[in-house]
Amino acid sequence: METSKDRRLHDYKNAAQYCGLEEDYFRNQHREGRGPEYIKPSPRRVFFTTRALDSWMATWKVVTR
């Protein structure tokens, strides 16, 4: 079931903080096509839903040594 939290929109800064990443790294991942799904309501605005961020983070590999 989708909640209002799942539909919350994050800009680059908030999305990076939510994921525990530096904003520049997050922007580069998005720019290179390796970031989460996004919503682009205008040429200069990009938003990410909490659900998209959670799904993207779930694909990260865990490396142990």
FENCOR-V131467 format. One line per field, one symbol per residue. burial: b if it has 9 or more other ideal C-beta (glycine too) atoms within 8 Angstrom, else e. Layout:
burial->???
//
This chain:
burial->eeeeebbeebebeebbebbeeebebbbebbeeeebbebeeeeeeebbbbbbbbebbeeeeeeeee
//
